[in-house]
Amino acid sequence: MATVSEDIRKKCLVIPDNSGYDTNMFTIPVKYADYLKSILIPNGLVKDRTQKLAVDILSSVPDAKSLVVLCVLKGGYKFCSELVDAMERYVCSCEINMSLKVEFIRLKSYHNVSSTGEVEVIGISDLSHLEGKDILIVEDIIDTGRTMTKALKLLSEYSPNSVQCASLLLKRTDKSCGYVPEYVGFTVEDSFIVGFGIDYNEFFRDLPHIGIINEEGIKHFAV
């Protein structure tokens, strides 16, 4: 397993390499049953961890009256929905005076021969309204981290009060630029991860658990 720093261990659950569960132990949509290598993180664990992230996030902005949640589509929608629901429950139960506003965005990367690539935030027509706001970007998985790093740089140009990122997964990969979000659910091996909103060619988003697709699945659902 790739080395996991102590800082990362303190902020998320480490799922060791080759530690998945037998798919026969879980309820899985029939269409995916033969195409998963293993279940890496069961649905219940994903939801419990998301609830704790909600508490951690709200505890980090005690003076904020509002929080703008930027959900990165498409993969982040399921995690974001679960996270926002958990935050709303916490706000109500603890009688916190805070409003949550959700915006849906896409991060589009541009590459050419003379550039390392630029990022465009699609979905918000005028980013200037983010000035002075506390912002939380919600992502499904951080792979190399390069796109998110550029997105954060772009958003900082509009002078928000704060910008933080919550990602359900952080992949352990040699291709990483070193970026680590403020909030991470789990760190996982460098495999083809699917489920809980994360897709392979638009399939597996409806898998309730997080799993690893097998070679047969890669071939079967190839475009």
N, C-alpha and C positions, 0 to 999 in steps of 0.2 A: 504494500500500500504506500502511496506517495506520502511524504512527510506532512503532517498536519501541525501547524504552529500552535503554541499555547494560547495565543490570542484568539485563534479560530475555535479552538476547543472550548474556550470560555463562553462563546456566543452561540454555539449550535450543537446539535447532536451529530456525532461522527458515526456514519454508517460504514463499517469496514468493507474492504473489497471482498467479493465473493461470499457475501453474508446473506443473500436473499433467501426467502422462504419458498417452500414447495407450492406451486400454483394450485395444487389439488386441495390445499387447506383453506382456500378462499372462494367466495362467490365472484365469478368472473363472467362477463358477457360471453355467450357461446361463440360469437364471431372472432374472439381473441384467444380462446382457450388453448389452441395449439400453437400460438405464435408468441408466447412469452417464455423467456428463460427462467425467470423467477419474479416473485413479488418482493421488492426491495423495502418498501415502507407501507404497511397496512393503513387503510383509510382512517381507522380510529386513532392511530398514532399521529397521522398528519393533522387531524382536527384538534387533538389535545395540544400538540406543539403550537398550532396556530393560535389557540386561545392564550397561551403564555406569551407569544409574541405580541399579541394585542395589548396585554397588560404592560409589557416592557416598553412598547412604543408610547403609550399614553403617559406612562410614568416619566418619560424622558422630555415631555413638553408640558410640564405642569402649569405654566402660565399662559399657554396658548388658548385663545378663545375659539379658534377654528383651525381645522386641518384640511388641506386640500390633498386628496388621495388621487394620484395619477396611476391608473391601472393600465399596464402595458399589454395590449392585445396582440395575438389572440390567446397565447398561452397563460397569461396571468389572470384571466377572468375568474377562474374557479377559486384559486387561492385568494384573490382579492375579495370576492364575495364572502368567503368564509371569514377572512380577516376583518372586514368591515362590520359584519354581523357581530363578531366577538367584541369589537371595539364599542359598538353601539350598546351592547348589553352591559359592558363595563361602565360606560358613561352613565347609563341609567341607574345601575345598581349602586354606584358610588356617588351619585348626584354631582357629577362633574359638569361645570358650565362650559361646554364645548360643542361646537357643531362640526359635523363631518360632511365634506362635499367631495363627491367622486366624479372624476373626469376620465374619459377613455382615450388613450393615445396609442399610436404605433411609432416605433423607432425605425426609421428607414436609413440605411447606410448607403453612401455613394463611394465608389472606388474608381480610380483611374490610374494611369501609368505614372503620373507625377505627384500623386498624393496618397497618404495613408488612409484617406477616407474621411468624409464628413457625415454628420448625422442630422436628419431632419425629424422634428417632432410633428407628427400628423395627427389631427383630431381636435386641436385647439387653434382657432383662427388667429387669436391675438394673445401671444404669450406675455404681453406687457401687464396683463391683469394679475399676474403672479407676483408682482412687485410687493414686497413687504409681507408675503404670505408664508406660512409654514407648510412645507410640501413633503409628502411621502410618496415616493415612487414604488409601486408594487410590481414585481417581476416574478416569473415562474422559475427561471433558472439562470444563473450566471455561469457562463462557459469561459471564454477568454477574458471577459470583463471590458474589452475595448469599446464596444458600443455604448455600454452604460457610462464609462468614463467620459466619453465625448458628449453624451447626453447631459451629464451633470455639469460639464463645462459650459454647454450651451445655455442651460437653464440659469446658471449663476450670472449670466450676462443681463438677466432681467431683474436682478437685485431682490430675490426672495429673502425673507427673514432667515429661513433655514431650509435645507434640502437634505433629506435622508432617503435611504433605499431599504426596502424589505424584500428579500428574495426567499422563496420557499426552499430552493436548492442552490448549493454552490458546488460546482463540479471540480474535482481534483484533477487538474490537467497541466502538463508541461507547457501548454500553449498560453497559460494564464499570464496576464500583464501584471498581476499582483493585486488587483482591485478586490476588496472584500466589503460587501455591504454592511451597514450598521446593524441590520437585523437579518439573521439567517436561520431558517428552520433546520436544515440538515446539510451536511457536506457528504457528497457521494462520489463513487468511483467514476472514472472516465469511460462510461459505457453509454449505449444508446438508451436513454431514459424516456419512458412514456407514462401517460396516465395523469389523472387529476388535472386535466386541462392541457397537459403537454402532449403534443401530437407527433405522429410520423405520417407525413403526407395527408394530414387532416383526419387520420384515424387515431384511435386510442384516447382522444380527449375525454370520452365518456367512461373510461376505465376508472372505477372509484379509488383504486389503489395506485401507488407508484411502482412501476415494474421495469424490467429490462426486456426489450424485444429480442427474440432469437433470430438466427440466420434465416429460418424459414419465413418468419414474419417480415423481415426486411425485403425478401424476394416477393412474397405474396402481395404486399401492399405498395410495392414500388410503382412509380408513375411511368 
